Structures are given as C-alpha cells and as structure tokens.
C-alpha cells in the first residue's frame, strides 16, 4: 500500500541578502530587488514526503501558489524526485493574507483529490507567521501536527511522529489524512538528481512562455514573438512532465475569499525602529532591574 503526499512549497525573497533597495518608499517589500529562493523549511517538508514514498510506496505531488516565476521551485521539486507539480497562479489571488492563502490552498488540495498526507514547511521566511499550514488543516477538517522533527512510524492508517516542543520533544499519533508542518532539523534534503535535471529542465507552465520569448527575442516584432510563443506552447504539450498551471476557477474558489477581498489583515503602519542609545547598560536580574529596563526602552524612547 502506498501513500499520496501533497507538499505545499513557496518561492520567497532571500531575506539573508537584504540591500538598501529591499524596501520601497511606502515601506513595502521590493521583491524585485531580492533574489528568489526555495523557502528553506519547505525543502524539509518535501524530503519527508519523498522518504515516505521511498519506504512505503506512493506518489508525491507538489503545489505552489504564486506568480509564473514560482515554477522555478516546482522544477526543483521535480529534480529532487516529485512525481507531479502544480502551479496555482492567478492575479485575483494577489495580496492574499494567511486567511485567504490557506483557503485557496485548501481548495486546491481538494481539487487534487484523495490524499494521505499534506506537508508544509513550519513557516515561510518572508512572513514568519507559521499560520498557513494550521489554517489549511482547519479548512480541510483534518488533524494537524506541527513542528515535526522525526517521522517514527506509519501503520493501520495512523502515523506516529516526534515533534519539537521547544524545551524537548513529544511523540504524538494521528489518523490519516493529516497535515504536518516540518522544521529544519527533521532531515537533510536530498540533492537534485542529474538525470532528472536533464530530462525535466524544459518543464514549463504556459504563463512562462511569453515572458521567455520577450526576454530572448527583444528585437523581433509582436507577430514573430506570438508565432514563437505558439510554437513553444505546442511543443510544451508534448512533454512527458509539464508543470500543470491552475487558476482560481479550476479549483472552484469563491472570489470573495481570495486576494484583497478575502484578506482581513490590514497594514496600519510600517515603522523603522532605530536604536539611539550608545554603549551598554548592565541590568541586574531582579524585578526592579526589569522595571528600569522597561522604563528606559518605552518611556524614555530608547528604541526611537
């Protein structure tokens, strides 16, 4: 008996390489100024799913929600061993907060069909909320296990895992299907397989083709570029492992729950905190010391 695992992955800005251009004048992130990478903990989620398939049989489907450029992380998943890749890309999903994002992902998971496991990284480095995985489980109406550190066993439609609880670990058991969020200590992600890279490097979603043609043929006419787009799309349909491209209509999403309309989270203010105090102060580990620290930080405006 094999298991079907769905892995939710995300392409994120590389927050470890922030430059002066990383923020716009209005205080929002200038994603174009940051290189895009595979969200680190999602790699560990993928490896967990691949290990289950290797040990118990089954299939691994990877799902990502984002712009056409996010197909890069899906190709990476295919190179590492994923069986199927789906990109959910739709301008109507733009500006989705965690509530809207989890609704869209849950709808996509339902559209994929029967599954045993859903794996997510604990959190994405561009938001650090750790909310999307648990919210998705709630919308699917299935159990959830967070902070997975080790998968212990699977039997009788039950899974036993070790989860990190900060000051130690605990062993928990859950019935399938189940959603689990994975932390970086769970495993070591396998490298890309050279043969799969050679076989799948041309995998594309249709939305990528016009952008590639414009980039590669800047001096040609619109008619010539359109003809090349049509040729490449026809060739793409003959590939054995194309990346599937879905939109909100494909998953039957309620548009009032997607994008800005479905996102109650509003940014009230973006504020840069500047440390103004020079030198250092030694604080005694007493209640009086803590009171003085709070006085200095908040009342005396040490933080700005």
N, C-alpha and C positions, 0 to 999 in steps of 0.2 A: 504493500500500500504506500502510495506517495502522497506528498502534501503540496498544496498550492500556496505559495507565499507571494504576497504583494508587498513591494518595498517602495515607500514614498521617499523620493530624493529631491534635492533642491540645488540649483545653481545660485551661489551667493557672492557678493563682493568680498574680495580678500581684505578683511579688516586689519590684517597684520601689516599691510603696506599702505597705510593711510598717508596721503600727502596734503599739501595746503589746498589743493583743488578738490578735495574729497567732499566738501560741503558747499552748497550753493548759498547765495546771498540771503535767501529766505530761511536758511537753517536746515533745509532738507538735504538728504544724501545725494551727491552727484555720482550715480552709479557708473556713468560713462568714464569717470576718472579713475576707477578702481578695477583691477583685473578680476575676472570672474573665475571662481573655482568651485569644485565639488564640496558641498558642505561636509566638513570632516566627519562628524558623527554618523552621517548618512552612509558613509563608506563602511562603517562597522555594522550598520543595520543590513546592508547588502551582503556582507560577508556572513552574517548569521544565517540569512536565508539560503545562501549558497551551501553552507555547511550542512543545513538540514537536508537540502536536496541531495548532496553527496552521500549522506549517511542513510537517509530513509527513502530516497527517490522523490519524484515530483517535478514541479516546474517553478520558475521564479519570474514574476512579472514586475517590471519597474515602472513607476508612474511619476511624472513630474508635471508641475503646473508652473507656467512661466512663458516668456517670450520665445520666439523661434530659436534664439541663441541657446536656450536651455537644452536643446537637443545634444549639445556637447557632452553633458553629464550622462545622458542616456546612451550615447555611443560608448562612453567609458564603461558603463554598466555592461553593455554587450561584450566589450573586450574582456571583461573580467568573468563572464560566464552567464549572464542573464539570458533567459530564453525569449523574452518578449519585452518590448519597450513602447510606452505610450506617452506622448506629449500632449497635455491639455493646454492649449493656447487660445486665448480669446481676449480681445481688447475690452470686452464687457466685464472681465474679471479684474481689470486693473484697479488698484487702490484697495483691494480686499484686505481687511484686518484678519486676525486669527479666527474670528467667528465665521466670517464669510469664506475664508480659505478652507476651514475644516468642513463646512457644508459642501463646498464644491468637491473636495477630495472624497468625502463620503459618498456623494452621488456618483463620482467616477468609479469608486470601488464597487458599488452596487452594479454599475453598468458592466464592469469586467466580468462579474459572475461569481460562482461559488469559490470560496477561499477558506483556508485553514488558519493562516497567519497574515497579519499586517505588521510590517516592521517600519519604524521611523527612527531617525536619529533623535536623541534626547531633546535637542534644540538646534536652531539654526543660528549661526554666528552673527547674522545681520539683525536679528531681533532679540535673541536670548530670552524668549518668553517661555519656552517649553510648554506651550499651550495647545498647539495644533494637534499633536498626537492624541492626548487625552480627550480633547473636544471631538475629534473624529470618532474615537471609540464610543463616546456617548451618543453621537448621532447615528452610528451603526447599531447601537444597542447591544454591544458585545463587551466582555470583560477586558480589562486593561491591566498590564503590568509595566510599571515604569522603572527606569534605571537598571535595566537588565545588564548584569555583569557576567553571567555564565548560564548557558542552557544545559541543564542537568540531564533531563531525560524526556522522552515522549512515548506514551503508551496509553492504550484504551481511550483515545481521544482526549487525553489530558497531557499537559506539559508542566514540568517542574523546572523552575529557574531560580538562580541566585540573584538577588537584587541588592544593590548598594544602598544603604540607608544612612550614609554619612559617617557614622561612628562605628559601623560594622556592616554585616550582611544578614540577610534572612532568606530562607528557602520558602517559596510560595508555589502553589499549584493552581492551575486554571484550566477550565474546559475550553476546547476548541469550538468555534473560532475565537481568536483572541488577538488583540493589538498590543504590541510591546514596543517600548522605546529603549534604545540601546545606547550605552555610554562607551567612551573611547577605550576603556580597559577590557572590554568584552573579548576582543580578539585582535589579530593582526590581519588587515585586509590583504588579500592575495594580489599579486601584480597583474597587469594586463597580459593576456596570452598572445604571443606574437602571431600565431596562425589566425586567431580571431581578429586581430587588428587588420591583417592583410585582407581577410575575407569580408569584413564589415565596415571598413573605413569609408566606403561610399554610401553608407546608410544615411538617409536624409529624411526630413519631413518636407512636404511640399512648400511650406512657407519659407524655407531656407533658400530655395532655388532662385527666386527673383533677386534676392539680396546678393547671392554669389555671382549671378550674371552681371548685375550692375557693377560690382566690385572688379570683376575680371574683364569686363568689356566696356570701359568708360567712354571710349571714343566712338562707339557704334551708335546707329540710330535706334529709336524706340522699336521700330519694326524688326530690326535684326535681333535686338535683345529679346523681344517677345518670341520670335521663332526659336531662339536658343533655349528659352525657358520651356517652351512646349516640347522641344526635343528631349531635354533633360527629364522633364516630368514623365514622358513616355518611357524613357529608359528606367526611371526610378520604379515604375510599376512592375518591371520585370525582375527586380532584385528579390532574392530569397529572404532577406532580413531587413525590410524597410522599417523605419520607426513610424508607428501609427500616429496620426495627428487627429485629435479630437477637439471639439468646441463645446460650449455650454448646451447647445441644442442636442448634441449627441448623447449627453448624459441626462437629459430631461430636467435641467436645473431651473428653478424658479428665479428669474432675473431680479426680483425684489430682494433676494437673499444673497446676491452676488455683487462684487465690486463695491463702489462707494455707497450705493443704496442699501446694501446689506451689512454695512460696517458701522456699528455704533461708536467705535473708538474714534475720538477726535483729538487732534494735537492742539492743545491750548496754547502752549508756548514752548519754544526751543531756546534754551538759555545756556550760554557758555560759562562754566564755573572757573574762576581764576583764583588761584591761591596767592594771597597777598602777603602773608606773614613770612619773614625771613628767619633763618636759624631754626632752632627746635626748642621745645619745652618738654621737660620730663614730667609726666603725670603719675602721681602715686596711685597704686591700685586700691583706692578707697572710695567710699560713696562721696566724700567731699571732693576728692580728686575728679571724679566723673562729673559732678555738678559744675566745677570750674571749667572742665573741658567743654561741656555743653554751652556754658556762658560765653566762652571765647569763640566757639565756632558759629553760634547762631546769633546771640545778642550783640556781640562785638563785631560781627560780619567779617570774621577771618576768611571765610570762603568767598568773599567778594561783595 
